[in-house]
Each structure stands twice: as structure tokens, then as C-alpha cells.
């Protein structure tokens, strides 16, 4: 909280925070239709996970796992 408050106190206007658990992402990978509201950030844009091609969904998962 201090980091976020400090950012805005210093004049910052935007913070992107990613909150997702690996289990939910893996479950969405198996059956994306069950997670219609899951939004992911992908190379400069956001998209509903379910709307991505299977290949692109796999790319998102691989990038997420590499960051863990």
C-alpha cells in the first residue's frame, strides 16, 4: 500500500497491477468458457482470455509461468 500511495503522492497517474493465481489460469486454459470475465494483458493490450486463440492463450500461460 505504501508503494502505491507513494507513487500517487509523487504525481504518478497510472499503475498496472496483475493479480492472478496460477490455478485459476490453468483451469481457464483447460476450459476458457468457464472464465468469460478473465481479462489478461497481452503485449500491449488487454483481452478476454476466452477470446484468444488456443495458441495465444498458451503464450499467456507460458509468460505467466516464466515470471513466477
N, CA, C and O atoms as CSV, one atom per row, in Angstrom:
chain,resi,resn,atom,element,x,y,z
A,1,UNK,N,N,0.826,-1.171,0.000
A,1,UNK,CA,C,0.000,0.000,0.000
A,1,UNK,C,C,0.879,1.246,0.000
A,1,UNK,O,O,0.559,2.235,-0.659
A,2,UNK,N,N,1.978,1.198,0.733
A,2,UNK,CA,C,2.874,2.351,0.793
A,2,UNK,C,C,3.467,2.660,-0.585
A,2,UNK,O,O,3.629,3.826,-0.948
A,3,UNK,N,N,3.788,1.619,-1.343
A,3,UNK,CA,C,4.330,1.821,-2.688
A,3,UNK,C,C,3.314,2.531,-3.587
A,3,UNK,O,O,3.663,3.464,-4.309
A,4,UNK,N,N,2.081,2.090,-3.538
A,4,UNK,CA,C,1.036,2.701,-4.361
A,4,UNK,C,C,0.780,4.136,-3.923
A,4,UNK,O,O,0.698,5.036,-4.759
A,5,UNK,N,N,0.654,4.355,-2.623
A,5,UNK,CA,C,0.418,5.710,-2.116
A,5,UNK,C,C,1.588,6.622,-2.478
A,5,UNK,O,O,1.379,7.755,-2.913
A,6,UNK,N,N,2.817,6.137,-2.301
A,6,UNK,CA,C,3.985,6.927,-2.650
A,6,UNK,C,C,4.012,7.288,-4.126
A,6,UNK,O,O,4.383,8.405,-4.487
A,7,UNK,N,N,3.627,6.362,-4.970
A,7,UNK,CA,C,3.579,6.611,-6.421
A,7,UNK,C,C,2.647,7.775,-6.732
A,7,UNK,O,O,3.010,8.695,-7.465
A,8,UNK,N,N,1.449,7.727,-6.171
A,8,UNK,CA,C,0.483,8.792,-6.434
A,8,UNK,C,C,0.870,10.097,-5.745
A,8,UNK,O,O,0.615,11.173,-6.286
A,9,UNK,N,N,1.474,10.022,-4.576
A,9,UNK,CA,C,1.943,11.230,-3.889
A,9,UNK,C,C,3.020,11.948,-4.705
A,9,UNK,O,O,3.159,13.168,-4.627
A,10,UNK,N,N,3.776,11.183,-5.481
A,10,UNK,CA,C,4.839,11.765,-6.315
A,10,UNK,C,C,4.326,12.193,-7.685
A,10,UNK,O,O,5.122,12.564,-8.547
A,11,UNK,N,N,3.023,12.150,-7.901
A,11,UNK,CA,C,2.452,12.614,-9.161
A,11,UNK,C,C,2.150,11.526,-10.164
A,11,UNK,O,O,1.699,11.812,-11.273
A,12,UNK,N,N,2.392,10.280,-9.792
A,12,UNK,CA,C,2.075,9.181,-10.708
A,12,UNK,C,C,0.587,9.126,-10.982
A,12,UNK,O,O,-0.220,9.487,-10.125
A,13,UNK,N,N,0.220,8.680,-12.166
A,13,UNK,CA,C,-1.195,8.645,-12.535
A,13,UNK,C,C,-1.694,7.264,-12.937
A,13,UNK,O,O,-2.900,7.060,-13.079
A,14,UNK,N,N,-0.786,6.321,-13.122
A,14,UNK,CA,C,-1.215,5.012,-13.595
A,14,UNK,C,C,-0.316,3.927,-13.031
A,14,UNK,O,O,0.909,4.050,-13.029
A,15,UNK,N,N,-0.943,2.867,-12.555
A,15,UNK,CA,C,-0.224,1.676,-12.121
A,15,UNK,C,C,-0.993,0.478,-12.666
A,15,UNK,O,O,-2.213,0.399,-12.521
A,16,UNK,N,N,-0.282,-0.448,-13.288
A,16,UNK,CA,C,-0.886,-1.718,-13.709
A,16,UNK,C,C,-0.477,-2.776,-12.699
A,16,UNK,O,O,0.711,-3.031,-12.505
A,17,UNK,N,N,-1.452,-3.384,-12.062
A,17,UNK,CA,C,-1.183,-4.422,-11.078
A,17,UNK,C,C,-1.843,-5.701,-11.561
A,17,UNK,O,O,-3.040,-5.727,-11.851
A,18,UNK,N,N,-1.061,-6.744,-11.643
A,18,UNK,CA,C,-1.579,-8.032,-12.077
A,18,UNK,C,C,-1.829,-8.909,-10.865
A,18,UNK,O,O,-0.933,-9.145,-10.055
A,19,UNK,N,N,-3.053,-9.386,-10.752
A,19,UNK,CA,C,-3.413,-10.273,-9.654
A,19,UNK,C,C,-4.091,-11.488,-10.268
A,19,UNK,O,O,-5.173,-11.396,-10.848
A,20,UNK,N,N,-3.428,-12.623,-10.126
A,20,UNK,CA,C,-3.963,-13.840,-10.706
A,20,UNK,C,C,-3.290,-15.013,-10.028
A,20,UNK,O,O,-2.097,-14.959,-9.727
A,21,UNK,N,N,-4.026,-16.051,-9.790
A,21,UNK,CA,C,-3.354,-17.226,-9.243
A,21,UNK,C,C,-3.180,-18.258,-10.344
A,21,UNK,O,O,-4.004,-18.364,-11.253
A,22,UNK,N,N,-2.108,-19.008,-10.250
A,22,UNK,CA,C,-1.748,-19.969,-11.291
A,22,UNK,C,C,-2.831,-21.026,-11.482
A,22,UNK,O,O,-3.085,-21.449,-12.610
A,23,UNK,N,N,-3.468,-21.456,-10.402
A,23,UNK,CA,C,-4.507,-22.482,-10.518
A,23,UNK,C,C,-5.668,-22.003,-11.377
A,23,UNK,O,O,-6.194,-22.758,-12.195
A,24,UNK,N,N,-6.065,-20.748,-11.191
A,24,UNK,CA,C,-7.172,-20.209,-11.983
A,24,UNK,C,C,-6.779,-20.103,-13.454
A,24,UNK,O,O,-7.582,-20.415,-14.333
A,25,UNK,N,N,-5.561,-19.672,-13.725
A,25,UNK,CA,C,-5.105,-19.561,-15.104
A,25,UNK,C,C,-5.050,-20.937,-15.769
A,25,UNK,O,O,-5.439,-21.080,-16.928
A,26,UNK,N,N,-4.581,-21.926,-15.060
A,26,UNK,CA,C,-4.514,-23.279,-15.619
A,26,UNK,C,C,-5.920,-23.843,-15.866
A,26,UNK,O,O,-6.159,-24.505,-16.876
A,27,UNK,N,N,-6.830,-23.582,-14.952
A,27,UNK,CA,C,-8.213,-24.032,-15.138
A,27,UNK,C,C,-8.836,-23.341,-16.343
A,27,UNK,O,O,-9.555,-23.969,-17.120
A,28,UNK,N,N,-8.563,-22.056,-16.498
A,28,UNK,CA,C,-9.086,-21.311,-17.647
A,28,UNK,C,C,-8.484,-21.828,-18.940
A,28,UNK,O,O,-9.138,-21.807,-19.982
A,29,UNK,N,N,-7.256,-22.287,-18.883
A,29,UNK,CA,C,-6.611,-22.847,-20.065
A,29,UNK,C,C,-7.334,-24.110,-20.528
A,29,UNK,O,O,-7.491,-24.338,-21.727
A,30,UNK,N,N,-7.768,-24.921,-19.577
A,30,UNK,CA,C,-8.459,-26.170,-19.910
A,30,UNK,C,C,-9.869,-25.926,-20.422
A,30,UNK,O,O,-10.337,-26.620,-21.324
A,31,UNK,N,N,-10.547,-24.939,-19.843
A,31,UNK,CA,C,-11.926,-24.653,-20.257
A,31,UNK,C,C,-12.194,-23.158,-20.154
A,31,UNK,O,O,-12.817,-22.708,-19.192
A,32,UNK,N,N,-11.727,-22.372,-21.143
A,32,UNK,CA,C,-11.850,-20.915,-21.077
A,32,UNK,C,C,-13.288,-20.402,-21.008
A,32,UNK,O,O,-13.536,-19.307,-20.504
A,33,UNK,N,N,-14.226,-21.189,-21.512
A,33,UNK,CA,C,-15.633,-20.763,-21.487
A,33,UNK,C,C,-16.158,-20.597,-20.051
A,33,UNK,O,O,-17.120,-19.863,-19.824
A,34,UNK,N,N,-15.529,-21.275,-19.090
A,34,UNK,CA,C,-15.949,-21.153,-17.695
A,34,UNK,C,C,-15.457,-19.859,-17.044
A,34,UNK,O,O,-15.862,-19.532,-15.928
A,35,UNK,N,N,-14.587,-19.126,-17.736
A,35,UNK,CA,C,-13.995,-17.902,-17.189
A,35,UNK,C,C,-14.179,-16.747,-18.166
A,35,UNK,O,O,-13.192,-16.168,-18.621
A,36,UNK,N,N,-15.420,-16.398,-18.499
A,36,UNK,CA,C,-15.659,-15.364,-19.516
A,36,UNK,C,C,-15.200,-13.970,-19.093
A,36,UNK,O,O,-14.992,-13.110,-19.949
A,37,UNK,N,N,-15.038,-13.731,-17.801
A,37,UNK,CA,C,-14.649,-12.399,-17.327
A,37,UNK,C,C,-13.150,-12.264,-17.070
A,37,UNK,O,O,-12.701,-11.201,-16.642
A,38,UNK,N,N,-12.368,-13.305,-17.318
A,38,UNK,CA,C,-10.929,-13.251,-17.093
A,38,UNK,C,C,-10.285,-12.385,-18.176
A,38,UNK,O,O,-10.343,-12.702,-19.364
A,39,UNK,N,N,-9.674,-11.292,-17.740
A,39,UNK,CA,C,-9.005,-10.364,-18.657
A,39,UNK,C,C,-7.513,-10.472,-18.428
A,39,UNK,O,O,-7.051,-10.476,-17.287
A,40,UNK,N,N,-6.754,-10.559,-19.516
A,40,UNK,CA,C,-5.303,-10.661,-19.427
A,40,UNK,C,C,-4.659,-9.546,-20.238
A,40,UNK,O,O,-5.235,-9.032,-21.197
A,41,UNK,N,N,-3.465,-9.193,-19.831
A,41,UNK,CA,C,-2.669,-8.183,-20.545
A,41,UNK,C,C,-1.739,-8.943,-21.477
A,41,UNK,O,O,-0.986,-9.817,-21.047
A,42,UNK,N,N,-1.800,-8.600,-22.756
A,42,UNK,CA,C,-1.038,-9.314,-23.771
A,42,UNK,C,C,-0.312,-8.317,-24.661
A,42,UNK,O,O,-0.938,-7.564,-25.407
A,43,UNK,N,N,0.994,-8.318,-24.576
A,43,UNK,CA,C,1.858,-7.498,-25.443
A,43,UNK,C,C,1.264,-6.135,-25.792
A,43,UNK,O,O,1.159,-5.780,-26.966
A,44,UNK,N,N,0.883,-5.389,-24.786
A,44,UNK,CA,C,0.444,-4.017,-25.008
A,44,UNK,C,C,-1.058,-3.804,-25.085
A,44,UNK,O,O,-1.502,-2.665,-25.230
A,45,UNK,N,N,-1.848,-4.853,-24.994
A,45,UNK,CA,C,-3.302,-4.671,-24.990
A,45,UNK,C,C,-3.925,-5.650,-24.012
A,45,UNK,O,O,-3.296,-6.629,-23.610
A,46,UNK,N,N,-5.150,-5.384,-23.637
A,46,UNK,CA,C,-5.866,-6.315,-22.770
A,46,UNK,C,C,-6.914,-7.041,-23.597
A,46,UNK,O,O,-7.445,-6.503,-24.569
A,47,UNK,N,N,-7.199,-8.260,-23.199
A,47,UNK,CA,C,-8.180,-9.065,-23.927
A,47,UNK,C,C,-8.813,-10.059,-22.977
A,47,UNK,O,O,-8.216,-10.468,-21.981
A,48,UNK,N,N,-10.031,-10.436,-23.308
A,48,UNK,CA,C,-10.655,-11.529,-22.568
A,48,UNK,C,C,-9.935,-12.812,-22.960
A,48,UNK,O,O,-9.765,-13.110,-24.142
A,49,UNK,N,N,-9.523,-13.556,-21.963
A,49,UNK,CA,C,-8.770,-14.789,-22.180
A,49,UNK,C,C,-9.514,-15.711,-23.143
A,49,UNK,O,O,-8.911,-16.297,-24.043
A,50,UNK,N,N,-10.818,-15.835,-22.951
A,50,UNK,CA,C,-11.638,-16.729,-23.768
A,50,UNK,C,C,-11.628,-16.326,-25.238
A,50,UNK,O,O,-11.843,-17.175,-26.103
A,51,UNK,N,N,-11.387,-15.060,-25.542
A,51,UNK,CA,C,-11.418,-14.599,-26.930
A,51,UNK,C,C,-10.113,-14.864,-27.678
A,51,UNK,O,O,-10.054,-14.702,-28.897
A,52,UNK,N,N,-9.080,-15.266,-26.965
A,52,UNK,CA,C,-7.789,-15.530,-27.598
A,52,UNK,C,C,-7.773,-16.915,-28.236
A,52,UNK,O,O,-8.485,-17.820,-27.800
A,53,UNK,N,N,-6.966,-17.064,-29.256
A,53,UNK,CA,C,-6.805,-18.385,-29.866
A,53,UNK,C,C,-6.124,-19.311,-28.866
A,53,UNK,O,O,-5.453,-18.838,-27.949
A,54,UNK,N,N,-6.284,-20.614,-29.026
A,54,UNK,CA,C,-5.603,-21.544,-28.113
A,54,UNK,C,C,-4.091,-21.315,-28.079
A,54,UNK,O,O,-3.472,-21.429,-27.021
A,55,UNK,N,N,-3.503,-20.998,-29.212
A,55,UNK,CA,C,-2.059,-20.757,-29.255
A,55,UNK,C,C,-1.683,-19.511,-28.457
A,55,UNK,O,O,-0.673,-19.502,-27.753
A,56,UNK,N,N,-2.485,-18.477,-28.565
A,56,UNK,CA,C,-2.205,-17.242,-27.837
A,56,UNK,C,C,-2.439,-17.429,-26.349
A,56,UNK,O,O,-1.701,-16.880,-25.531
A,57,UNK,N,N,-3.464,-18.202,-25.988
A,57,UNK,CA,C,-3.691,-18.500,-24.568
A,57,UNK,C,C,-2.476,-19.218,-23.990
A,57,UNK,O,O,-2.052,-18.924,-22.872
A,58,UNK,N,N,-1.918,-20.154,-24.747
A,58,UNK,CA,C,-0.738,-20.870,-24.282
A,58,UNK,C,C,0.431,-19.911,-24.090
A,58,UNK,O,O,1.186,-20.049,-23.127
A,59,UNK,N,N,0.592,-18.957,-24.976
A,59,UNK,CA,C,1.647,-17.952,-24.839
A,59,UNK,C,C,1.477,-17.164,-23.542
A,59,UNK,O,O,2.451,-16.913,-22.834
A,60,UNK,N,N,0.250,-16.778,-23.234
A,60,UNK,CA,C,-0.030,-16.050,-21.992
A,60,UNK,C,C,0.369,-16.898,-20.797
A,60,UNK,O,O,1.010,-16.403,-19.870
A,61,UNK,N,N,0.000,-18.162,-20.807
A,61,UNK,CA,C,0.326,-19.057,-19.690
A,61,UNK,C,C,1.833,-19.203,-19.542
A,61,UNK,O,O,2.358,-19.134,-18.431
A,62,UNK,N,N,2.528,-19.403,-20.653
A,62,UNK,CA,C,3.980,-19.559,-20.587
A,62,UNK,C,C,4.655,-18.308,-20.039
A,62,UNK,O,O,5.587,-18.408,-19.241
A,63,UNK,N,N,4.195,-17.132,-20.457
A,63,UNK,CA,C,4.776,-15.892,-19.960
A,63,UNK,C,C,4.496,-15.727,-18.475
A,63,UNK,O,O,5.357,-15.267,-17.725
A,64,UNK,N,N,3.279,-16.106,-18.044
A,64,UNK,CA,C,2.924,-16.020,-16.631
A,64,UNK,C,C,3.823,-16.940,-15.801
A,64,UNK,O,O,4.348,-16.533,-14.765
A,65,UNK,N,N,3.995,-18.174,-16.261
A,65,UNK,CA,C,4.795,-19.134,-15.519
A,65,UNK,C,C,6.266,-18.749,-15.496
A,65,UNK,O,O,6.950,-19.001,-14.504
A,66,UNK,N,N,6.766,-18.144,-16.566
A,66,UNK,CA,C,8.161,-17.689,-16.582
A,66,UNK,C,C,8.401,-16.598,-15.546
A,66,UNK,O,O,9.512,-16.466,-15.031
A,67,UNK,N,N,7.370,-15.816,-15.237
A,67,UNK,CA,C,7.502,-14.725,-14.284
A,67,UNK,C,C,7.379,-15.167,-12.835
A,67,UNK,O,O,7.590,-14.368,-11.922
A,68,UNK,N,N,7.041,-16.429,-12.617
A,68,UNK,CA,C,6.850,-16.903,-11.242
A,68,UNK,C,C,8.159,-17.293,-10.608
A,68,UNK,O,O,8.183,-17.714,-9.451
